[in-house]
Amino acid sequence: MADRTQGQEDGRDWGAPGTDEALRTLAPDLADRLAALGLPTRTIAHEPVFTVEESQALRGAIAGAHTKNLFLKDKKSRLFLVVAEEDTPVDLKTLHTRIGAQGRLSFGSPEQMRERLGVEPGSVTAFGVVNDADGVVTLVLDERLLGHDIINCHPLTNRGTTSIARDHLLALFAAVSHDPLVVRLEADAAELASGQTP
């Protein structure tokens, strides 16, 4: 299911790391971190978006997988950042069984989001783990994302979309000590019918 087509879509002609001027404008600290790691990106600035639907309407044709992000906590107040492909249905009633959470999940507070991810509500992104220096947040990735060469995320603000190669995003996670838990988030029809999930 790889989405590689030509140079622009697989990141080969994005320029040297640190040359993404839109990212440098929107999120200079993130741009510096990526440049220091030698990870090229391409960022498109746009009007603020708050939902997947708004994002789809504004972004135009940006190659790669687009993400939706859930900042969640379990009954023991453990925090999770769930990064899914934008059209993956995520059942919050059963998600805890897939990610090892204790009891049902609820949304983390805006204060926790700011403190741990360095973002405001509406801007939750996989890149937020760069701000979780204490490693409090468990990063959960939808396994469907790994089938794409390019992954698109907000650059710590919902005023842009940053494209990064899958392997480079994984390298960033490793560099900030957030190796992801990769799980299949989407239940198949048989599991939904039986009420059981893996």
C-alpha positions as CSV (number, residue, x, y, z in Angstrom):
1,M,0.0,0.0,0.0
2,A,3.0,2.3,-0.3
3,D,2.2,5.7,-1.8
4,R,5.6,6.4,-3.4
5,T,5.2,7.8,-6.9
6,Q,7.8,10.4,-7.8
7,G,10.5,12.5,-6.1
8,Q,8.3,15.2,-4.6
9,E,6.0,12.5,-3.1
10,D,8.8,10.4,-1.6
11,G,10.7,13.3,-0.2
12,R,13.8,13.1,-2.4
13,D,13.5,16.7,-3.7
14,W,12.4,18.4,-0.5
15,G,15.8,20.0,-0.1
16,A,18.4,19.6,2.7
17,P,17.3,19.2,6.3
18,G,16.6,22.6,7.8
19,T,15.4,24.2,4.6
20,D,11.7,23.9,5.3
21,E,11.0,27.6,5.6
22,A,7.2,27.2,6.4
23,L,8.1,24.8,9.3
24,R,10.8,27.2,10.5
25,T,8.1,30.0,10.6
26,L,5.4,27.9,12.3
27,A,7.5,25.8,14.7
28,P,11.1,27.0,14.9
29,D,12.1,24.6,17.8
30,L,10.7,21.6,15.9
31,A,12.5,22.7,12.7
32,D,15.8,23.0,14.6
33,R,15.3,19.5,16.2
34,L,14.6,17.9,12.8
35,A,17.5,19.7,11.1
36,A,19.9,18.6,13.9
37,L,18.8,15.0,13.2
38,G,19.2,15.4,9.5
39,L,15.5,14.8,8.8
40,P,14.0,16.7,5.8
41,T,10.4,17.8,5.7
42,R,8.0,19.8,3.6
43,T,5.4,22.0,5.2
44,I,2.3,23.7,3.8
45,A,0.9,26.6,5.8
46,H,-2.9,27.0,5.8
47,E,-5.8,28.4,7.8
48,P,-6.3,26.8,11.2
49,V,-8.2,23.5,11.0
50,F,-9.9,21.7,13.9
51,T,-11.3,18.6,12.4
52,V,-10.3,16.0,9.8
53,E,-13.0,17.3,7.5
54,E,-11.7,20.8,7.7
55,S,-8.2,19.6,7.1
56,Q,-9.3,17.6,4.0
57,A,-11.1,20.7,2.6
58,L,-8.1,23.0,3.0
59,R,-5.0,21.0,2.3
60,G,-5.5,20.2,-1.4
61,A,-3.5,17.4,-2.8
62,I,-0.7,16.6,-0.3
63,A,0.7,13.1,-0.9
64,G,0.9,10.5,1.8
65,A,-1.1,9.4,4.8
66,H,-2.9,12.0,6.9
67,T,-3.3,11.6,10.6
68,K,-5.8,12.1,13.3
69,N,-4.6,12.3,16.8
70,L,-6.2,11.5,20.2
71,F,-4.7,12.6,23.5
72,L,-6.1,10.2,26.1
73,K,-5.8,9.1,29.7
74,D,-6.8,5.9,31.4
75,K,-8.2,5.3,34.9
76,K,-4.8,5.5,36.5
77,S,-4.1,8.8,34.8
78,R,-1.6,7.3,32.3
79,L,-1.4,9.4,29.2
80,F,-1.5,8.2,25.6
81,L,-1.0,9.9,22.3
82,V,-2.8,7.8,19.6
83,V,-1.9,8.6,16.0
84,A,-4.1,7.0,13.4
85,E,-4.6,7.3,9.7
86,E,-7.4,9.9,9.3
87,D,-10.0,7.5,8.1
88,T,-9.3,4.7,10.7
89,P,-12.3,4.2,13.0
90,V,-11.1,4.3,16.6
91,D,-13.5,2.8,19.1
92,L,-12.8,4.5,22.4
93,K,-14.9,1.9,24.3
94,T,-12.5,-0.9,23.4
95,L,-9.3,0.9,22.6
96,H,-7.9,0.4,26.1
97,T,-7.8,-3.4,25.4
98,R,-5.6,-2.8,22.4
99,I,-3.0,-0.5,24.0
100,G,-2.7,-1.9,27.6
101,A,-4.5,0.9,29.3
102,Q,-6.2,0.5,32.6
103,G,-10.0,0.8,32.2
104,R,-11.8,2.9,29.7
105,L,-10.1,5.9,28.2
106,S,-11.1,9.6,28.3
107,F,-9.6,12.7,26.8
108,G,-6.6,14.3,28.5
109,S,-7.2,17.9,29.7
110,P,-6.0,21.0,27.8
111,E,-3.6,21.6,30.6
112,Q,-2.0,18.2,30.3
113,M,-1.9,18.7,26.5
114,R,0.0,21.9,26.9
115,E,2.3,20.6,29.6
116,R,3.2,17.3,28.0
117,L,2.9,17.9,24.2
118,G,3.4,21.7,24.0
119,V,0.3,22.1,21.9
120,E,-3.1,23.7,22.2
121,P,-6.4,21.8,21.7
122,G,-7.0,21.3,18.0
123,S,-3.2,21.0,17.3
124,V,-2.5,17.5,18.7
125,T,0.2,15.9,16.6
126,A,2.7,13.0,16.5
127,F,5.4,15.7,16.7
128,G,4.1,16.6,20.2
129,V,6.3,13.8,21.8
130,V,9.4,16.0,21.2
131,N,8.1,18.1,24.1
132,D,7.5,15.2,26.5
133,A,11.0,15.2,27.9
134,D,10.0,13.1,30.9
135,G,8.6,10.3,28.8
136,V,5.2,10.4,30.5
137,V,3.1,9.9,27.3
138,T,2.8,6.5,25.6
139,L,2.9,6.9,21.9
140,V,0.5,4.6,20.0
141,L,0.7,4.3,16.2
142,D,-1.9,2.9,13.9
143,E,-0.2,0.0,12.0
144,R,-1.9,1.3,8.8
145,L,0.4,4.3,8.9
146,L,3.4,2.2,8.4
147,G,2.2,1.1,5.0
148,H,2.8,4.7,3.7
149,D,6.1,6.2,2.7
150,I,5.0,9.7,3.7
151,I,3.1,10.7,6.8
152,N,1.5,14.1,7.3
153,C,1.2,15.8,10.7
154,H,0.5,19.2,12.2
155,P,3.8,21.0,13.0
156,L,2.7,21.6,16.6
157,T,0.0,24.0,15.3
158,N,-3.1,23.5,13.3
159,R,-2.0,26.2,10.9
160,G,0.1,23.9,8.8
161,T,0.7,20.3,7.6
162,T,4.2,18.9,7.6
163,S,5.1,15.9,5.4
164,I,7.9,13.6,6.6
165,A,9.1,10.2,5.4
166,R,7.8,7.4,7.6
167,D,11.3,6.2,8.4
168,H,12.4,9.7,9.4
169,L,9.4,10.1,11.7
170,L,10.3,6.8,13.4
171,A,13.9,8.1,13.7
172,L,12.6,11.2,15.4
173,F,10.5,9.1,17.9
174,A,13.6,7.1,18.7
175,A,15.7,10.2,19.1
176,V,13.3,11.6,21.8
177,S,12.9,8.1,23.5
178,H,9.3,7.5,22.4
179,D,9.4,4.2,20.6
180,P,5.8,3.7,19.5
181,L,3.5,0.9,20.4
182,V,2.2,-0.1,16.9
183,V,-1.2,-1.7,17.0
184,R,-4.1,-2.4,14.6
185,L,-6.6,0.1,15.7
186,E,-9.4,-0.9,13.3
187,A,-11.5,-3.8,14.4
188,D,-12.7,-6.1,11.5
189,A,-16.4,-6.9,10.9
190,A,-16.2,-10.2,12.8
191,E,-14.7,-8.6,15.9
192,L,-17.3,-5.9,15.9
193,A,-20.1,-8.5,15.5
194,S,-18.8,-10.6,18.4
195,G,-18.0,-7.6,20.6
196,Q,-14.4,-8.9,21.0
197,T,-11.2,-7.1,20.0
198,P,-7.7,-8.4,19.8
